Amino acid sequence: MVSNDPNTRAATLHVKSDSLLKEAAVRSVEADRGVLSHATRRAYTESQRDLARLV
């Protein structure tokens, strides 16, 4: 049931927008971590390759 009270509707929209902003922030951090871990894995692989060339 949707309330017709403007204050209630405004509060509901505020909560929903806060929730969406938090979800977007979490996804952004997760994406950053994914990129960082990929870069870290690549750097590790390259260093292992360089080490193998020296031996």
Secondary structure, DSSP 8 states (H G I E B T S, - for coil): -----HHHHHHHHHHHHHHHHHHHHHHHHHHHHHHHHHHHHHHHHHHHHHHHHH-
